[in-house]
């Protein structure tokens, strides 16, 4: 994941409080698949699964998930080298 993609992901999830159509489209454009379940959304990126609440109680929920995805992507790119 490039630096530009990381910034874009953090921008998309910065004020996350629900998964609207625009957020879902932006994530799909980045290659992040969004699957719906009863109380959570399941995000899939590079074969790894990440879970985010449909209605998070924490205002940082989106940023936390973005940070985890970016960290995992950085680890994978370091292992490939």
DSSP file (Angstrom, degrees, kcal/mol; ACC not computed):
  #  RESIDUE AA STRUCTURE BP1 BP2  ACC     N-H-->O    O-->H-N    N-H-->O    O-->H-N    TCO  KAPPA ALPHA  PHI   PSI    X-CA   Y-CA   Z-CA
    1    1 A X              0   0    0      0, 0.0    76,-0.1     0, 0.0     2,-0.0   0.000 360.0 360.0 360.0 125.8    0.0    0.0    0.0
    2    2 A X     >  -     0   0    0      1,-0.1     4,-2.2     4,-0.0     5,-0.2  -0.259 360.0-107.4 -77.1 167.0    1.5    3.3   -1.1
    3    3 A X  H  > S+     0   0    0      1,-0.2     4,-2.3     2,-0.2     5,-0.2   0.871 121.4  54.0 -61.9 -37.4    1.6    6.4    1.1
    4    4 A X  H  > S+     0   0    0      1,-0.2     4,-2.2     2,-0.2    -1,-0.2   0.908 108.5  48.6 -64.2 -41.8   -1.1    8.0   -1.1
    5    5 A X  H  > S+     0   0    0      2,-0.2     4,-2.6     1,-0.2    -2,-0.2   0.881 109.9  52.5 -65.9 -37.9   -3.4    5.0   -0.6
    6    6 A X  H  X S+     0   0    0     -4,-2.2     4,-2.4     2,-0.2    -2,-0.2   0.930 110.6  46.6 -62.7 -45.4   -2.7    5.1    3.2
    7    7 A X  H  X S+     0   0    0     -4,-2.3     4,-2.2     1,-0.2    -2,-0.2   0.899 112.4  50.9 -64.0 -39.5   -3.7    8.8    3.3
    8    8 A X  H  X S+     0   0    0     -4,-2.2     4,-2.4     2,-0.2    -2,-0.2   0.920 110.2  49.0 -64.2 -44.0   -6.8    8.1    1.2
    9    9 A X  H  X S+     0   0    0     -4,-2.6     4,-2.2     1,-0.2    -2,-0.2   0.919 112.0  48.5 -61.5 -44.5   -7.9    5.3    3.5
   10   10 A X  H  X S+     0   0    0     -4,-2.4     4,-0.7     1,-0.2    -1,-0.2   0.873 111.5  50.8 -64.1 -36.4   -7.4    7.4    6.6
   11   11 A X  H  < S+     0   0    0     -4,-2.2     3,-0.5    -5,-0.2     4,-0.4   0.906 109.9  49.9 -66.9 -40.9   -9.4   10.2    5.0
   12   12 A X  H  < S+     0   0    0     -4,-2.4     3,-0.3     1,-0.2    -2,-0.2   0.912 120.1  34.8 -63.2 -43.2  -12.2    7.9    4.1
   13   13 A X  H >< S+     0   0    0     -4,-2.2     3,-1.3     1,-0.2    -1,-0.2   0.384  88.8 101.0 -96.1   4.3  -12.5    6.4    7.6
   14   14 A X  T 3< S+     0   0    0     -4,-0.7    49,-0.3    -3,-0.5    -1,-0.2   0.922  96.5  23.6 -57.2 -50.2  -11.7    9.6    9.6
   15   15 A X  T 3  S+     0   0    0     -4,-0.4    -1,-0.3    -3,-0.3     2,-0.2  -0.148  87.3 160.5-109.1  37.5  -15.2   10.5   10.5
   16   16 A X    <   +     0   0    0     -3,-1.3    46,-0.4     1,-0.2    45,-0.2  -0.408  13.4 140.9 -65.0 124.9  -16.8    7.1   10.2
   17   17 A X  S    S+     0   0    0      1,-0.6     2,-0.3    -2,-0.2    -1,-0.2   0.374  75.0   4.2-137.1  -9.7  -20.1    6.7   12.0
   18   18 A X  S    S-     0   0    0     37,-0.1     2,-1.2     2,-0.0    -1,-0.6  -0.943  76.2-105.0-166.2 158.7  -22.0    4.5    9.5
   19   19 A X        +     0   0    0     -2,-0.3     2,-0.1    35,-0.2    -3,-0.0  -0.730  46.2 178.7 -92.4  93.9  -21.3    2.8    6.1
   20   20 A X     >  -     0   0    0     -2,-1.2     4,-2.3     1,-0.1     5,-0.2  -0.363  44.4 -97.0 -88.3 175.3  -23.0    5.0    3.6
   21   21 A X  H  > S+     0   0    0      1,-0.2     4,-2.4     2,-0.2     5,-0.2   0.884 122.4  51.6 -60.5 -41.5  -22.9    4.4   -0.2
   22   22 A X  H  > S+     0   0    0      2,-0.2     4,-2.4     1,-0.2    -1,-0.2   0.910 110.2  48.2 -65.7 -42.4  -20.1    6.8   -0.8
   23   23 A X  H  > S+     0   0    0      2,-0.2     4,-2.4     1,-0.2    -1,-0.2   0.921 112.0  49.7 -62.9 -44.1  -17.8    5.2    1.8
   24   24 A X  H  X S+     0   0    0     -4,-2.3     4,-2.4     1,-0.2    -2,-0.2   0.910 111.6  48.9 -61.9 -43.0  -18.5    1.7    0.5
   25   25 A X  H  X S+     0   0    0     -4,-2.4     4,-2.2     2,-0.2    -2,-0.2   0.906 111.2  49.5 -64.5 -41.9  -17.7    2.8   -3.1
   26   26 A X  H  X S+     0   0    0     -4,-2.4     4,-1.2     2,-0.2    -2,-0.2   0.913 112.0  47.7 -64.7 -41.8  -14.5    4.5   -2.0
   27   27 A X  H  <>S+     0   0    0     -4,-2.4     5,-2.7     1,-0.2     3,-0.4   0.919 111.5  50.3 -64.9 -42.5  -13.4    1.4   -0.1
   28   28 A X  H ><5S+     0   0    0     -4,-2.4     3,-1.4     1,-0.2    -1,-0.2   0.883 106.1  56.3 -61.9 -37.8  -14.2   -0.9   -3.0
   29   29 A X  H 3<5S+     0   0    0     -4,-2.2    -1,-0.2     1,-0.3    -2,-0.2   0.795 105.7  51.8 -64.2 -27.9  -12.2    1.4   -5.4
   30   30 A X  T 3<5S-     0   0    0     -4,-1.2    -1,-0.3    -3,-0.4    -2,-0.2   0.504 126.2-101.9 -84.6  -4.5   -9.2    0.9   -3.1
   31   31 A X  T < 5S+     0   0    0     -3,-1.4     2,-0.7    -4,-0.4    15,-0.4   0.618  80.3 133.6  93.3  14.0   -9.7   -2.9   -3.3
   32   32 A X      < -     0   0    0     -5,-2.7    -1,-0.3    -6,-0.2     2,-0.3  -0.886  46.3-147.2-101.3 115.8  -11.3   -3.3    0.1
   33   33 A X  E     -A   44   0A   0     11,-2.4    11,-2.3    -2,-0.7     2,-0.5  -0.609   6.9-150.6 -82.7 141.3  -14.4   -5.5   -0.1
   34   34 A X  E     -A   43   0A   0     -2,-0.3     2,-0.4     9,-0.2     9,-0.2  -0.960  13.0-174.9-117.2 121.1  -17.2   -4.7    2.3
   35   35 A X  E     -A   42   0A   0      7,-2.8     7,-2.9    -2,-0.5     2,-0.3  -0.919  17.6-134.5-115.6 143.2  -19.5   -7.5    3.6
   36   36 A X  E     +A   41   0A   0     -2,-0.4     2,-0.2     5,-0.2     5,-0.2  -0.745  27.6 165.0 -98.5 139.1  -22.5   -6.9    5.7
   37   37 A X        -     0   0    0      3,-1.8     5,-0.0    -2,-0.3     0, 0.0  -0.732  53.3 -79.1-134.3-169.9  -23.5   -8.9    8.8
   38   38 A X  S    S-     0   0    0     -2,-0.2     3,-0.0     1,-0.2    -1,-0.0   0.947 118.4   0.0 -63.0 -53.7  -26.0   -8.2   11.6
   39   39 A X  S    S+     0   0    0     15,-0.1    15,-2.2    -3,-0.0    16,-0.4   0.443 126.9  44.9-117.2  -3.0  -24.1   -5.7   13.8
   40   40 A X  E     - B   0  53A   0     13,-0.3    -3,-1.8    14,-0.1     2,-0.4  -0.904  65.9-128.2-138.5 163.2  -20.7   -5.3   12.0
   41   41 A X  E     -AB  36  52A   0     11,-3.3    11,-2.4    -2,-0.3     2,-0.6  -0.933  22.0-144.2-108.1 140.7  -19.2   -4.8    8.6
   42   42 A X  E     -AB  35  51A   0     -7,-2.9    -7,-2.8    -2,-0.4     2,-0.4  -0.931  13.0-161.5-106.7 119.0  -16.4   -7.2    7.5
   43   43 A X  E     -AB  34  50A   0      7,-3.6     7,-3.0    -2,-0.6     2,-0.5  -0.849   2.2-162.7-100.7 134.4  -13.7   -5.5    5.5
   44   44 A X  E     +AB  33  49A   0    -11,-2.3   -11,-2.4    -2,-0.4     2,-0.4  -0.975  15.5 166.1-122.1 121.9  -11.4   -7.8    3.4
   45   45 A X  E >  S- B   0  48A   0      3,-2.3     3,-1.8    -2,-0.5   -13,-0.1  -0.983  72.5 -13.1-137.4 123.5   -8.1   -6.4    2.1
   46   46 A X  T 3  S-     0   0    0    -15,-0.4     3,-0.1    -2,-0.4    -1,-0.1   0.844 128.0 -55.0  54.5  38.0   -5.4   -8.7    0.7
   47   47 A X  T 3  S+     0   0    0      1,-0.3     2,-0.4     0, 0.0    -1,-0.3   0.461 113.5 117.5  79.9   0.1   -7.1  -11.8    2.0
   48   48 A X  E <   -B   45   0A   0     -3,-1.8    -3,-2.3    21,-0.0     2,-0.4  -0.818  57.5-136.1-104.0 143.8   -7.2  -10.4    5.6
   49   49 A X  E     -B   44   0A   0     -2,-0.4     2,-0.4    -5,-0.2    -5,-0.2  -0.812  19.9-178.4-103.2 135.9  -10.4   -9.7    7.5
   50   50 A X  E     -B   43   0A   0     -7,-3.0    -7,-3.6    -2,-0.4     2,-0.4  -0.980  13.9-146.9-130.3 143.4  -11.1   -6.6    9.5
   51   51 A X  E     +B   42   0A   0     -2,-0.4     2,-0.4    -9,-0.2    -9,-0.2  -0.923  15.5 178.2-117.8 135.9  -14.3   -5.9   11.5
   52   52 A X  E     -B   41   0A   0    -11,-2.4   -11,-3.3    -2,-0.4    10,-0.0  -0.998  32.0-111.6-134.7 139.4  -15.9   -2.5   12.1
   53   53 A X  E >   -B   40   0A   0     -2,-0.4     3,-0.5   -13,-0.2   -13,-0.3  -0.318  14.2-134.3 -68.8 148.9  -19.1   -1.9   14.0
   54   54 A X  T 3  S+     0   0    0    -15,-2.2     2,-0.4     1,-0.3   -35,-0.2   0.892 105.2  21.1 -68.3 -39.5  -22.2   -0.6   12.1
   55   55 A X  T 3  S-     0   0    0    -16,-0.4    -1,-0.3   -37,-0.1   -37,-0.1  -0.739  88.5-160.6-129.2  83.3  -22.8    2.0   14.8
   56   56 A X    <   -     0   0    0     -3,-0.5     6,-0.0    -2,-0.4    -4,-0.0  -0.333  15.2-156.3 -68.8 144.0  -19.5    2.5   16.7
   57   57 A X  S    S+     0   0    0     -2,-0.0     2,-0.5     4,-0.0    -1,-0.1   0.669  77.7  75.6 -89.1 -19.4  -19.6    4.1   20.1
   58   58 A X  S >  S-     0   0    0      1,-0.1     3,-1.5     2,-0.0     4,-0.2  -0.806  73.4-146.4 -96.3 129.9  -16.0    5.3   19.8
   59   59 A X  T 3  S+     0   0    0     -2,-0.5     3,-0.2     1,-0.3     4,-0.2   0.652  99.7  55.1 -69.1 -13.3  -15.4    8.3   17.6
   60   60 A X  T 3> S+     0   0    0      1,-0.2     4,-2.7     2,-0.1    -1,-0.3   0.304  73.2 107.1 -99.5   8.2  -12.0    6.9   16.7
   61   61 A X  H <> S+     0   0    0     -3,-1.5     4,-2.1     1,-0.2     5,-0.2   0.904  81.1  46.5 -56.1 -46.4  -13.3    3.5   15.4
   62   62 A X  H  > S+     0   0    0    -46,-0.4     4,-2.3    -4,-0.2    -1,-0.2   0.911 113.4  48.2 -63.2 -43.5  -12.7    4.3   11.8
   63   63 A X  H  > S+     0   0    0    -49,-0.3     4,-2.4    -4,-0.2    -1,-0.2   0.871 109.4  54.0 -66.1 -36.3   -9.2    5.7   12.4
   64   64 A X  H  X S+     0   0    0     -4,-2.7     4,-2.0     2,-0.2    -2,-0.2   0.925 110.7  45.2 -64.1 -44.2   -8.3    2.6   14.5
   65   65 A X  H  X S+     0   0    0     -4,-2.1     4,-2.5    -5,-0.2    -2,-0.2   0.906 112.5  52.0 -66.2 -40.9   -9.4    0.2   11.7
   66   66 A X  H  X S+     0   0    0     -4,-2.3     4,-2.5     1,-0.2    -2,-0.2   0.912 109.5  49.8 -60.7 -42.2   -7.5    2.3    9.1
   67   67 A X  H  X S+     0   0    0     -4,-2.4     4,-2.4     2,-0.2    -1,-0.2   0.893 110.8  49.3 -64.5 -39.9   -4.4    2.2   11.2
   68   68 A X  H  X S+     0   0    0     -4,-2.0     4,-2.5     2,-0.2    -2,-0.2   0.919 112.0  47.8 -66.4 -43.5   -4.6   -1.6   11.6
   69   69 A X  H  X S+     0   0    0     -4,-2.5     4,-2.3     2,-0.2    -2,-0.2   0.927 114.1  47.2 -62.9 -44.4   -5.1   -2.1    7.8
   70   70 A X  H  X S+     0   0    0     -4,-2.5     4,-2.2    -5,-0.2    -2,-0.2   0.900 111.9  50.4 -63.9 -41.1   -2.1    0.2    7.1
   71   71 A X  H  X S+     0   0    0     -4,-2.4     4,-2.1     2,-0.2    -2,-0.2   0.926 111.9  46.7 -64.2 -44.8    0.1   -1.5    9.6
   72   72 A X  H  X S+     0   0    0     -4,-2.5     4,-2.2     1,-0.2    -1,-0.2   0.892 111.7  51.3 -64.8 -39.0   -0.7   -4.9    8.2
   73   73 A X  H  X S+     0   0    0     -4,-2.3     4,-2.1     1,-0.2    -1,-0.2   0.885 109.8  50.3 -64.6 -38.2   -0.1   -3.7    4.7
   74   74 A X  H  X S+     0   0    0     -4,-2.2     4,-1.9     2,-0.2    -2,-0.2   0.893 109.7  50.8 -66.9 -39.4    3.3   -2.3    5.7
   75   75 A X  H  X S+     0   0    0     -4,-2.1     4,-1.7     1,-0.2    -2,-0.2   0.908 110.2  49.5 -64.2 -41.4    4.3   -5.5    7.4
   76   76 A X  H  X S+     0   0    0     -4,-2.2     4,-1.5     1,-0.2    -2,-0.2   0.908 110.4  49.4 -65.2 -41.2    3.4   -7.5    4.3
   77   77 A X  H  X S+     0   0    0     -4,-2.1     4,-1.1     1,-0.2    -1,-0.2   0.847 109.9  52.2 -68.2 -31.8    5.4   -5.2    2.0
   78   78 A X  H  < S+     0   0    0     -4,-1.9    -1,-0.2     1,-0.2    -2,-0.2   0.844 108.2  51.5 -70.7 -32.7    8.4   -5.5    4.3
   79   79 A X  H  < S+     0   0    0     -4,-1.7    -2,-0.2     1,-0.2    -1,-0.2   0.805 105.1  56.5 -72.8 -29.2    8.2   -9.3    4.2
   80   80 A X  H  <        0   0    0     -4,-1.5    -1,-0.2     1,-0.2    -2,-0.2   0.842 360.0 360.0 -72.3 -32.9    8.1   -9.3    0.4
   81   81 A X     <        0   0    0     -4,-1.1    -1,-0.2    -3,-0.0    -2,-0.1   0.476 360.0 360.0 -67.6 360.0   11.4   -7.4    0.1
